[in-house]
Amino acid sequence: MSSRIVIHTPEDIEKSRVAAQLAAEVLAMITPYVQPGVTTNELDRICHDYIVNVQKAIPGNVGYQGFPKTVCTSVNHVVCHGIPSDKRLKAGDIINIDIAVVRDGWYGDTSRMYFVGEPKPHVRRLVDVTYDAMCAGIRAVRPGATLGDVGHAIQAVAEAAKFSVVREFCGHGIGKVYHDEPQVLHYGTPGNGLVLKPGMIFTIEPMVNAGRRHVRMLRDEWTVVTRDRSLSAQWEHMVAVTESGFDVLSQWPDKPDQSLVAA
């Protein structure tokens, strides 16, 4: 597998960062629109128009393997790949918005969670723990570490909180190819798996369920839901392996995380 993995030059990484930052800007832009009563179709349209008309970029999801929309909108028990629709969000919902933007042939891919109105404490805890799990995985990234180290760090945080990690979907290599090698599992054993090298770029995007980890796909062959109807949360960043650690390429401009500054 390692022979198929692209090692990017510093110049490549900067081009990847430009695309990642455009994607991050979309998620910041859409934040005030995520309110009770809005439809996910409306959110999708706003994101599409912003990418095309303001950023002068390409929505990476439209038509990708037949996906019909600009963003994935995964609400409550939807784990990933929710298709925007005319269903309205209501107070208390949670939603993940996942976006891909293409600039000069390079893909930017990131997602984050939003609260619709004020969440209940147990709902906020799921979302916060999932974010912490993603961050733990990112902080495990350094030359000589393995993907097993990354997955174990994520799994440890989620399971310590009595949540479960979805295993059917994973992070992925990214660059001029949207979904590339390596596959980045969000669970694992320390020391196992691919050894990380400077110049690798991939996403870390754990999906964490409040209940059991098992999922099923709906008839649209895109939308994935928890089998037990429990809530699910997901966050996603693009990460480059540096000579000394990690570099988060998709820092969100409205709320950058100083604990995830380039290392």
Backbone as CSV, one residue per row, in Angstrom:
resi,resn,N_x,N_y,N_z,CA_x,CA_y,CA_z,C_x,C_y,C_z
1,MET,0.830,-1.214,0.000,0.000,0.000,0.000,0.855,1.251,0.000
2,SER,1.988,1.234,0.714,2.771,2.458,0.869,3.283,2.977,-0.460
3,SER,3.499,2.074,-1.448,4.016,2.507,-2.737,3.013,3.362,-3.490
4,ARG,1.749,3.283,-3.125,0.704,4.057,-3.805,0.468,5.406,-3.145
5,ILE,1.115,5.653,-2.034,0.819,6.868,-1.270,1.701,8.007,-1.753
6,VAL,1.077,9.120,-2.082,1.794,10.276,-2.600,2.524,10.986,-1.463
7,ILE,3.806,11.292,-1.700,4.560,12.150,-0.795,4.628,13.518,-1.451
8,HIS,3.967,14.488,-0.842,3.834,15.806,-1.446,5.037,16.691,-1.120
9,THR,5.373,17.562,-2.064,6.420,18.552,-1.837,5.866,19.688,-0.976
10,PRO,6.729,20.509,-0.392,6.233,21.683,0.343,5.344,22.578,-0.516
11,GLU,5.666,22.691,-1.807,4.840,23.505,-2.702,3.457,22.878,-2.878
12,ASP,3.427,21.568,-2.991,2.143,20.862,-3.090,1.295,21.098,-1.842
13,ILE,1.938,21.024,-0.688,1.211,21.183,0.568,0.585,22.568,0.654
14,GLU,1.279,23.577,0.154,0.705,24.929,0.175,-0.496,25.029,-0.767
15,LYS,-0.451,24.355,-1.904,-1.605,24.339,-2.809,-2.776,23.608,-2.152
16,SER,-2.466,22.525,-1.447,-3.495,21.794,-0.719,-4.088,22.666,0.380
17,ARG,-3.235,23.447,1.037,-3.712,24.327,2.106,-4.691,25.378,1.565
18,VAL,-4.419,25.903,0.379,-5.326,26.891,-0.209,-6.722,26.293,-0.381
19,ALA,-6.786,25.083,-0.920,-8.080,24.419,-1.112,-8.746,24.115,0.225
20,ALA,-7.943,23.650,1.193,-8.490,23.331,2.510,-9.042,24.574,3.192
21,GLN,-8.363,25.699,3.025,-8.829,26.931,3.637,-10.119,27.437,2.987
22,LEU,-10.257,27.230,1.694,-11.517,27.594,1.042,-12.670,26.769,1.623
23,ALA,-12.443,25.475,1.801,-13.480,24.622,2.395,-13.807,25.074,3.810
24,ALA,-12.768,25.417,4.573,-12.981,25.882,5.940,-13.761,27.193,5.967
25,GLU,-13.507,28.059,5.008,-14.239,29.333,4.921,-15.728,29.101,4.695
26,VAL,-16.057,28.085,3.904,-17.472,27.788,3.655,-18.160,27.407,4.962
27,LEU,-17.505,26.583,5.773,-18.107,26.159,7.037,-18.255,27.330,8.005
28,ALA,-17.334,28.278,7.960,-17.481,29.475,8.793,-18.622,30.348,8.277
29,MET,-18.690,30.502,6.963,-19.725,31.333,6.351,-21.126,30.837,6.660
30,ILE,-21.323,29.522,6.645,-22.675,28.971,6.784,-23.168,28.979,8.226
31,THR,-22.271,29.176,9.186,-22.622,29.049,10.600,-23.873,29.832,11.005
32,PRO,-23.982,31.132,10.691,-25.163,31.864,11.159,-26.470,31.430,10.515
33,TYR,-26.398,30.682,9.435,-27.612,30.228,8.760,-28.186,28.953,9.370
34,VAL,-27.406,28.285,10.209,-27.871,27.022,10.806,-28.766,27.371,11.993
35,GLN,-30.050,27.484,11.704,-31.045,27.922,12.679,-32.298,27.071,12.556
36,PRO,-33.098,26.997,13.615,-34.370,26.282,13.502,-35.210,26.827,12.348
37,GLY,-35.781,25.932,11.557,-36.650,26.332,10.454,-35.994,26.311,9.095
38,VAL,-34.659,26.344,9.034,-33.983,26.311,7.740,-33.997,24.883,7.204
39,THR,-34.046,24.732,5.895,-33.940,23.408,5.304,-32.483,23.136,4.932
40,THR,-32.142,21.859,4.876,-30.779,21.528,4.478,-30.553,21.845,2.996
41,ASN,-31.616,21.861,2.204,-31.491,22.310,0.814,-31.086,23.777,0.755
42,GLU,-31.651,24.590,1.635,-31.287,26.006,1.667,-29.828,26.185,2.055
43,LEU,-29.367,25.418,3.037,-27.959,25.483,3.430,-27.068,25.067,2.267
44,ASP,-27.483,24.037,1.550,-26.721,23.557,0.404,-26.617,24.635,-0.678
45,ARG,-27.722,25.307,-0.950,-27.728,26.341,-1.993,-26.807,27.495,-1.615
46,ILE,-26.852,27.903,-0.355,-26.004,29.004,0.101,-24.528,28.631,-0.056
47,CYS,-24.179,27.408,0.328,-22.788,26.961,0.193,-22.368,26.898,-1.268
48,HIS,-23.237,26.366,-2.113,-22.923,26.261,-3.542,-22.674,27.645,-4.139
49,ASP,-23.571,28.582,-3.862,-23.431,29.912,-4.445,-22.180,30.613,-3.938
50,TYR,-21.827,30.382,-2.697,-20.628,31.006,-2.130,-19.372,30.461,-2.803
51,ILE,-19.314,29.160,-2.987,-18.143,28.553,-3.620,-17.984,29.046,-5.057
52,VAL,-19.077,29.061,-5.792,-19.018,29.383,-7.215,-18.864,30.883,-7.453
53,ASN,-19.644,31.688,-6.736,-19.703,33.118,-7.043,-18.705,33.962,-6.264
54,VAL,-18.401,33.560,-5.028,-17.492,34.343,-4.194,-16.068,33.788,-4.260
55,GLN,-15.938,32.493,-4.048,-14.606,31.893,-4.053,-14.087,31.616,-5.459
56,LYS,-14.994,31.599,-6.452,-14.607,31.266,-7.831,-13.913,29.901,-7.887
57,ALA,-14.469,28.968,-7.129,-13.919,27.631,-7.036,-14.971,26.618,-7.484
58,ILE,-14.642,25.347,-7.345,-15.514,24.262,-7.807,-16.012,23.468,-6.606
59,PRO,-17.326,23.231,-6.492,-17.839,22.342,-5.442,-17.428,20.908,-5.737
60,GLY,-16.623,20.326,-4.849,-16.044,19.017,-5.129,-17.012,17.857,-5.029
61,ASN,-18.129,18.039,-4.323,-19.047,16.923,-4.116,-20.056,16.750,-5.242
62,VAL,-20.366,17.820,-5.957,-21.437,17.766,-6.958,-21.063,16.774,-8.061
63,GLY,-21.856,15.717,-8.177,-21.618,14.711,-9.197,-20.572,13.682,-8.844
64,TYR,-19.931,13.829,-7.670,-18.903,12.861,-7.294,-19.541,11.502,-7.037
65,GLN,-19.216,10.537,-7.867,-19.821,9.202,-7.815,-21.347,9.277,-7.762
66,GLY,-21.882,10.315,-8.396,-23.321,10.487,-8.485,-23.962,11.276,-7.368
67,PHE,-23.150,11.814,-6.429,-23.755,12.589,-5.335,-24.365,13.863,-5.915
68,PRO,-25.616,14.198,-5.526,-26.335,15.268,-6.214,-26.149,16.678,-5.655
69,LYS,-25.465,16.833,-4.531,-25.469,18.127,-3.851,-24.048,18.623,-3.566
70,THR,-23.976,19.847,-3.020,-22.690,20.476,-2.710,-22.147,20.031,-1.369
71,VAL,-23.025,19.880,-0.384,-22.597,19.473,0.957,-23.330,18.204,1.375
72,CYS,-22.709,17.477,2.297,-23.404,16.407,3.005,-23.947,17.013,4.297
73,THR,-25.230,16.781,4.568,-25.859,17.298,5.778,-26.381,16.110,6.582
74,SER,-25.690,15.810,7.668,-26.007,14.612,8.463,-26.587,15.041,9.802
75,VAL,-27.879,14.804,9.980,-28.645,15.332,11.113,-28.938,14.221,12.120
76,ASN,-28.626,14.489,13.371,-28.985,13.620,14.499,-28.426,12.200,14.357
77,HIS,-29.233,11.216,13.992,-28.762,9.837,13.919,-28.143,9.491,12.574
78,VAL,-28.061,10.483,11.670,-27.368,10.254,10.403,-25.864,10.339,10.658
79,VAL,-25.157,9.296,10.290,-23.728,9.192,10.566,-22.921,10.001,9.559
80,CYS,-23.243,9.853,8.272,-22.512,10.565,7.226,-23.286,10.504,5.915
81,HIS,-22.903,11.372,4.987,-23.388,11.376,3.606,-24.873,11.669,3.478
82,GLY,-25.433,12.399,4.451,-26.822,12.811,4.336,-27.018,13.751,3.154
83,ILE,-28.065,13.527,2.367,-28.352,14.347,1.188,-29.278,15.491,1.585
84,PRO,-28.906,16.738,1.287,-29.792,17.868,1.603,-31.182,17.679,1.007
85,SER,-32.184,18.161,1.774,-33.575,17.987,1.365,-34.389,19.189,1.836
86,ASP,-35.699,19.092,1.663,-36.580,20.174,2.101,-37.038,20.010,3.546
87,LYS,-36.510,19.024,4.250,-36.843,18.864,5.663,-36.211,19.986,6.472
88,ARG,-36.983,20.569,7.383,-36.507,21.715,8.150,-35.831,21.268,9.451
89,LEU,-34.768,21.953,9.803,-34.113,21.704,11.080,-34.978,22.241,12.208
90,LYS,-34.893,21.597,13.350,-35.667,22.055,14.503,-34.741,22.231,15.699
91,ALA,-35.177,23.031,16.653,-34.380,23.299,17.848,-34.023,21.989,18.543
92,GLY,-32.766,21.869,18.926,-32.286,20.664,19.580,-31.573,19.700,18.659
93,ASP,-31.712,19.901,17.335,-31.012,19.043,16.386,-29.510,19.311,16.433
94,ILE,-28.742,18.313,15.999,-27.341,18.531,15.667,-27.154,18.167,14.202
95,ILE,-26.199,18.820,13.560,-25.963,18.564,12.141,-24.481,18.659,11.839
96,ASN,-24.004,17.710,11.053,-22.661,17.801,10.491,-22.781,18.280,9.057
97,ILE,-22.005,19.296,8.704,-21.927,19.762,7.320,-20.526,19.447,6.816
98,ASP,-20.473,18.693,5.729,-19.219,18.204,5.153,-19.084,18.806,3.760
99,ILE,-17.951,19.462,3.501,-17.783,20.233,2.280,-16.473,19.872,1.597
100,ALA,-16.481,19.887,0.283,-15.257,19.750,-0.495,-15.213,20.860,-1.539
101,VAL,-14.047,21.488,-1.659,-13.838,22.574,-2.610,-12.594,22.260,-3.424
102,VAL,-12.653,22.534,-4.734,-11.514,22.287,-5.615,-10.983,23.620,-6.133
103,ARG,-9.687,23.825,-5.978,-9.014,25.012,-6.525,-7.741,24.559,-7.231
104,ASP,-7.648,24.879,-8.510,-6.464,24.535,-9.312,-6.158,23.038,-9.265
105,GLY,-7.215,22.225,-9.206,-7.047,20.784,-9.231,-6.791,20.144,-7.883
106,TRP,-6.704,20.953,-6.826,-6.453,20.433,-5.477,-7.743,20.444,-4.669
107,TYR,-7.942,19.378,-3.907,-9.159,19.226,-3.108,-8.944,19.698,-1.672
108,GLY,-9.932,20.435,-1.174,-10.029,20.752,0.245,-11.271,20.086,0.805
109,ASP,-11.147,19.456,1.978,-12.236,18.634,2.519,-12.237,18.776,4.038
110,THR,-13.348,19.255,4.584,-13.448,19.404,6.034,-14.920,19.373,6.437
111,SER,-15.172,19.056,7.701,-16.549,19.085,8.194,-16.559,19.482,9.653
112,ARG,-17.702,19.969,10.088,-17.839,20.252,11.510,-19.288,20.166,11.948
113,MET,-19.456,20.107,13.262,-20.772,19.971,13.859,-21.366,21.329,14.206
114,TYR,-22.693,21.404,14.129,-23.435,22.610,14.498,-24.596,22.211,15.403
115,PHE,-24.852,23.047,16.397,-26.046,22.905,17.221,-27.146,23.777,16.631
116,VAL,-28.344,23.223,16.537,-29.513,23.991,16.103,-30.247,24.412,17.369
117,GLY,-30.097,25.675,17.752,-30.611,26.104,19.044,-29.690,25.590,20.149
118,GLU,-30.244,25.443,21.344,-29.451,25.042,22.511,-29.529,23.523,22.700
119,PRO,-28.390,22.835,22.706,-28.418,21.380,22.843,-28.594,20.945,24.296
120,LYS,-29.121,19.754,24.483,-29.168,19.164,25.817,-27.759,18.751,26.231
121,PRO,-27.474,18.698,27.526,-26.106,18.400,27.985,-25.511,17.122,27.411
122,HIS,-26.309,16.043,27.323,-25.756,14.790,26.813,-25.432,14.880,25.325
123,VAL,-26.163,15.736,24.620,-25.898,15.936,23.197,-24.605,16.736,23.017
124,ARG,-24.456,17.797,23.785,-23.227,18.586,23.736,-22.011,17.724,24.074
125,ARG,-22.188,16.814,25.036,-21.070,15.961,25.441,-20.625,15.066,24.280
126,LEU,-21.569,14.487,23.555,-21.210,13.658,22.406,-20.420,14.463,21.383
127,VAL,-20.892,15.643,21.077,-20.224,16.475,20.074,-18.833,16.878,20.550
128,ASP,-18.721,17.256,21.817,-17.428,17.678,22.359,-16.435,16.524,22.426
129,VAL,-16.891,15.367,22.851,-15.997,14.207,22.931,-15.513,13.807,21.538
130,THR,-16.395,13.880,20.555,-15.994,13.544,19.191,-14.916,14.502,18.691
131,TYR,-15.071,15.781,19.016,-14.031,16.753,18.649,-12.715,16.421,19.347
132,ASP,-12.798,16.120,20.622,-11.588,15.765,21.373,-10.920,14.521,20.790
133,ALA,-11.731,13.577,20.340,-11.182,12.359,19.741,-10.435,12.684,18.448
134,MET,-11.031,13.531,17.609,-10.334,13.947,16.391,-9.003,14.609,16.729
135,CYS,-9.030,15.517,17.704,-7.805,16.225,18.088,-6.745,15.259,18.602
136,ALA,-7.168,14.256,19.357,-6.217,13.263,19.858,-5.558,12.527,18.702
137,GLY,-6.344,12.205,17.692,-5.775,11.553,16.514,-4.784,12.449,15.787
138,ILE,-5.135,13.720,15.637,-4.238,14.665,14.967,-2.921,14.784,15.729
139,ARG,-3.006,14.869,17.044,-1.789,15.041,17.841,-0.892,13.811,17.832
140,ALA,-1.429,12.689,17.393,-0.611,11.474,17.272,0.182,11.438,15.966
141,VAL,-0.071,12.404,15.082,0.578,12.419,13.776,1.988,12.987,13.894
142,ARG,2.957,12.205,13.464,4.361,12.646,13.399,5.136,11.610,12.593
143,PRO,6.260,11.993,12.002,7.051,11.001,11.268,7.462,9.845,12.181
144,GLY,7.318,8.638,11.671,7.667,7.456,12.459,6.515,6.871,13.243
145,ALA,5.472,7.666,13.497,4.256,7.119,14.108,3.519,6.283,13.066
146,THR,2.536,5.532,13.507,1.769,4.698,12.584,0.301,5.120,12.576
147,LEU,-0.397,4.664,11.538,-1.838,4.915,11.504,-2.543,4.199,12.647
148,GLY,-1.973,3.102,13.123,-2.526,2.450,14.308,-2.463,3.340,15.536
149,ASP,-1.382,4.126,15.653,-1.274,5.088,16.755,-2.394,6.123,16.668
150,VAL,-2.657,6.603,15.451,-3.697,7.622,15.248,-5.066,7.054,15.600
151,GLY,-5.366,5.876,15.056,-6.663,5.264,15.331,-6.853,4.940,16.796
152,HIS,-5.809,4.454,17.443,-5.915,4.125,18.870,-6.189,5.370,19.703
153,ALA,-5.532,6.477,19.374,-5.739,7.720,20.130,-7.191,8.169,20.043
154,ILE,-7.777,8.052,18.858,-9.181,8.428,18.667,-10.100,7.492,19.451
155,GLN,-9.884,6.216,19.274,-10.724,5.197,19.912,-10.688,5.326,21.430
156,ALA,-9.505,5.594,21.987,-9.363,5.678,23.434,-10.209,6.798,24.016
157,VAL,-10.224,7.945,23.360,-11.016,9.077,23.853,-12.501,8.758,23.773
158,ALA,-12.949,8.232,22.632,-14.377,7.948,22.446,-14.873,6.884,23.413
159,GLU,-14.112,5.813,23.545,-14.586,4.704,24.370,-14.466,5.004,25.860
160,ALA,-13.535,5.866,26.237,-13.456,6.280,27.642,-14.718,7.017,28.068
161,ALA,-15.386,7.650,27.114,-16.636,8.357,27.386,-17.858,7.461,27.201
162,LYS,-17.619,6.169,26.954,-18.689,5.185,26.765,-19.430,5.376,25.443
163,PHE,-18.747,5.960,24.463,-19.282,6.069,23.115,-18.606,5.027,22.229
164,SER,-19.068,4.917,20.978,-18.506,3.919,20.069,-18.056,4.583,18.771
165,VAL,-17.031,4.002,18.157,-16.462,4.525,16.925,-16.968,3.722,15.733
166,VAL,-17.502,4.414,14.739,-17.949,3.764,13.508,-16.732,3.206,12.770
167,ARG,-16.841,1.989,12.282,-15.700,1.325,11.654,-15.832,1.169,10.143
168,GLU,-17.016,1.406,9.624,-17.229,1.195,8.189,-16.712,2.338,7.323
169,PHE,-16.421,3.493,7.929,-15.972,4.660,7.178,-14.725,5.231,7.838
170,CYS,-13.883,5.877,7.037,-12.580,6.271,7.560,-12.093,7.545,6.875
171,GLY,-10.983,8.069,7.395,-10.301,9.155,6.717,-9.554,8.623,5.497
172,HIS,-8.936,9.545,4.748,-8.363,9.154,3.458,-7.276,10.134,3.033
173,GLY,-6.375,9.614,2.205,-5.426,10.494,1.549,-6.163,11.472,0.650
174,ILE,-5.561,12.639,0.440,-6.209,13.678,-0.364,-5.138,14.580,-0.960
175,GLY,-5.425,15.121,-2.113,-4.515,16.036,-2.797,-5.151,16.416,-4.118
176,LYS,-4.574,15.952,-5.212,-5.212,16.135,-6.515,-6.236,15.039,-6.768
177,VAL,-6.257,14.051,-5.897,-7.288,13.006,-5.882,-8.112,13.209,-4.617
178,TYR,-9.436,13.142,-4.738,-10.325,13.416,-3.612,-10.160,12.356,-2.519
179,HIS,-10.364,11.100,-2.880,-10.227,10.000,-1.920,-9.109,9.086,-2.388
180,ASP,-7.995,9.143,-1.708,-6.792,8.437,-2.110,-6.303,7.576,-0.948
181,GLU,-5.244,6.811,-1.188,-4.580,6.111,-0.095,-3.799,7.124,0.745
182,PRO,-3.616,6.903,2.027,-4.018,5.717,2.773,-5.431,5.839,3.334
183,GLN,-6.017,4.727,3.717,-7.228,4.747,4.518,-6.835,4.964,5.972
184,VAL,-7.489,5.929,6.598,-7.145,6.305,7.975,-8.265,5.835,8.896
185,LEU,-8.072,4.662,9.509,-9.085,4.116,10.405,-9.096,4.901,11.710
186,HIS,-10.272,4.980,12.323,-10.424,5.749,13.561,-10.422,4.848,14.797
187,TYR,-9.840,3.702,14.641,-9.605,2.763,15.732,-8.329,2.006,15.367
188,GLY,-7.695,1.383,16.318,-6.489,0.649,15.956,-5.635,0.274,17.146
189,THR,-4.500,-0.312,16.829,-3.546,-0.779,17.827,-2.248,0.000,17.678
190,PRO,-1.703,0.535,18.762,-0.449,1.287,18.673,0.649,0.464,18.005
191,GLY,1.386,1.112,17.121,2.492,0.455,16.445,2.115,-0.295,15.190
192,ASN,0.828,-0.490,14.939,0.378,-1.213,13.753,0.115,-0.250,12.601
193,GLY,0.171,-0.792,11.392,-0.237,-0.022,10.233,0.882,0.780,9.591
194,LEU,0.497,1.572,8.618,1.425,2.378,7.830,2.245,3.311,8.710
195,VAL,3.538,3.395,8.422,4.408,4.344,9.117,4.313,5.686,8.401
196,LEU,4.077,6.750,9.159,3.877,8.074,8.584,5.206,8.707,8.181
197,LYS,5.156,9.426,7.051,6.334,10.111,6.526,5.979,11.559,6.186
198,PRO,6.943,12.469,6.311,6.687,13.867,5.923,6.210,13.941,4.471
199,GLY,5.223,14.810,4.239,4.675,14.985,2.901,3.370,14.250,2.666
200,MET,3.006,13.343,3.555,1.687,12.710,3.445,0.599,13.710,3.831
201,ILE,-0.519,13.667,3.131,-1.694,14.479,3.467,-2.893,13.550,3.531
202,PHE,-3.660,13.676,4.603,-4.860,12.841,4.737,-5.856,13.530,5.656
203,THR,-7.080,13.022,5.642,-8.108,13.530,6.551,-8.191,12.638,7.779
204,ILE,-8.553,13.257,8.884,-8.929,12.547,10.105,-10.345,12.990,10.418
205,GLU,-11.303,12.063,10.428,-12.717,12.443,10.464,-13.567,11.424,11.210
206,PRO,-13.314,11.223,12.499,-14.034,10.175,13.224,-15.534,10.419,13.312
207,MET,-16.279,9.337,13.157,-17.717,9.317,13.407,-17.933,8.544,14.702
208,VAL,-18.551,9.188,15.670,-18.718,8.615,17.000,-20.204,8.559,17.342
209,ASN,-20.658,7.394,17.783,-22.070,7.187,18.097,-22.305,7.203,19.603
210,ALA,-23.444,7.731,20.007,-23.814,7.710,21.417,-24.169,6.295,21.865
211,GLY,-24.651,5.495,20.935,-25.014,4.109,21.242,-23.999,3.142,20.673
212,ARG,-24.489,2.081,20.041,-23.606,1.072,19.472,-23.014,1.556,18.152
213,ARG,-21.932,0.935,17.730,-21.202,1.426,16.558,-21.844,1.044,15.233
214,HIS,-22.806,0.137,15.245,-23.312,-0.443,14.001,-24.166,0.556,13.216
215,VAL,-24.033,0.497,11.880,-24.715,1.444,11.001,-25.406,0.688,9.877
216,ARG,-26.278,1.398,9.168,-26.876,0.834,7.961,-27.067,1.945,6.940
217,MET,-27.121,1.572,5.675,-27.295,2.535,4.596,-28.751,2.550,4.137
218,LEU,-29.272,3.739,3.875,-30.647,3.863,3.412,-30.748,3.552,1.911
219,ARG,-31.966,3.514,1.415,-32.207,3.098,0.038,-31.612,4.044,-0.994
220,ASP,-31.329,5.302,-0.587,-30.717,6.220,-1.541,-29.262,5.861,-1.828
221,GLU,-28.734,4.877,-1.100,-27.376,4.369,-1.265,-26.307,5.410,-0.958
222,TRP,-26.688,6.436,-0.202,-25.750,7.436,0.305,-25.864,7.595,1.819
223,THR,-27.088,7.846,2.295,-27.292,8.203,3.693,-27.026,7.018,4.613
224,VAL,-26.120,7.228,5.574,-25.765,6.191,6.546,-26.290,6.615,7.911
225,VAL,-27.009,5.719,8.585,-27.604,6.033,9.885,-27.154,5.002,10.918
226,THR,-27.272,5.375,12.191,-26.991,4.412,13.259,-28.100,3.364,13.268
227,ARG,-27.708,2.125,13.426,-28.688,1.045,13.394,-29.653,1.133,14.579
228,ASP,-29.152,1.634,15.729,-30.007,1.730,16.914,-30.659,3.105,17.069
229,ARG,-30.511,3.946,16.039,-31.121,5.298,16.017,-30.513,6.237,17.050
230,SER,-29.363,5.885,17.602,-28.686,6.791,18.540,-28.047,7.942,17.768
231,LEU,-27.766,9.031,18.477,-27.139,10.187,17.855,-25.715,9.857,17.419
232,SER,-25.265,10.560,16.377,-23.902,10.397,15.891,-23.305,11.767,15.612
233,ALA,-21.995,11.906,15.832,-21.299,13.171,15.580,-20.032,12.898,14.787
234,GLN,-19.566,13.909,14.071,-18.353,13.784,13.265,-17.698,15.152,13.116
235,TRP,-16.379,15.155,13.139,-15.577,16.338,12.786,-14.493,15.876,11.819
236,GLU,-14.013,16.792,10.982,-12.990,16.409,10.004,-12.021,17.550,9.753
237,HIS,-10.753,17.216,9.779,-9.697,18.128,9.366,-8.788,17.440,8.354
238,MET,-8.128,18.251,7.524,-7.050,17.797,6.652,-5.726,18.049,7.350
239,VAL,-4.858,17.049,7.344,-3.603,17.105,8.088,-2.442,16.703,7.179
240,ALA,-1.362,17.472,7.244,-0.124,17.097,6.570,0.889,16.639,7.614
241,VAL,1.661,15.622,7.264,2.759,15.185,8.128,3.966,16.056,7.816
242,THR,4.525,16.686,8.841,5.692,17.545,8.674,6.950,16.808,9.134
243,GLU,8.088,17.487,9.070,9.344,16.884,9.516,9.338,16.614,11.019
244,SER,8.506,17.385,11.752,8.527,17.248,13.212,7.184,16.864,13.824
245,GLY,6.120,16.843,13.025,4.821,16.532,13.606,3.707,16.657,12.588
246,PHE,2.762,17.550,12.844,1.580,17.689,11.996,1.323,19.149,11.659
247,ASP,0.548,19.350,10.601,0.116,20.680,10.189,-1.339,20.556,9.759
248,VAL,-2.257,21.185,10.506,-3.675,21.169,10.151,-3.900,22.189,9.042
249,LEU,-4.260,21.715,7.869,-4.404,22.585,6.704,-5.758,23.283,6.667
250,SER,-6.730,22.752,7.402,-8.122,23.218,7.283,-8.606,23.953,8.531
251,GLN,-7.718,24.680,9.197,-8.149,25.460,10.369,-9.301,26.389,9.977
252,TRP,-10.356,26.393,10.786,-11.520,27.220,10.484,-11.226,28.674,10.849
253,PRO,-11.452,29.611,9.947,-11.056,30.999,10.172,-11.797,31.680,11.313
254,ASP,-13.022,31.229,11.602,-13.803,31.888,12.654,-13.514,31.337,14.031
255,LYS,-12.934,30.146,14.133,-12.581,29.618,15.434,-11.413,28.642,15.314
256,PRO,-10.223,29.166,14.981,-9.053,28.306,14.913,-8.702,27.738,16.270
257,ASP,-8.236,26.512,16.287,-7.887,25.836,17.527,-6.387,25.957,17.763
258,GLN,-6.000,26.774,18.745,-4.583,27.011,18.984,-3.864,25.759,19.478
259,SER,-4.618,24.769,19.954,-3.986,23.521,20.376,-3.611,22.654,19.173
260,LEU,-4.064,23.070,17.979,-3.765,22.329,16.774,-2.902,23.148,15.803
261,VAL,-2.109,24.047,16.342,-1.204,24.818,15.480,-0.125,23.891,14.966
262,ALA,0.479,24.302,13.848,1.493,23.473,13.204,2.576,23.091,14.206
263,ALA,2.927,21.820,14.193,3.947,21.314,15.117,5.135,20.779,14.345
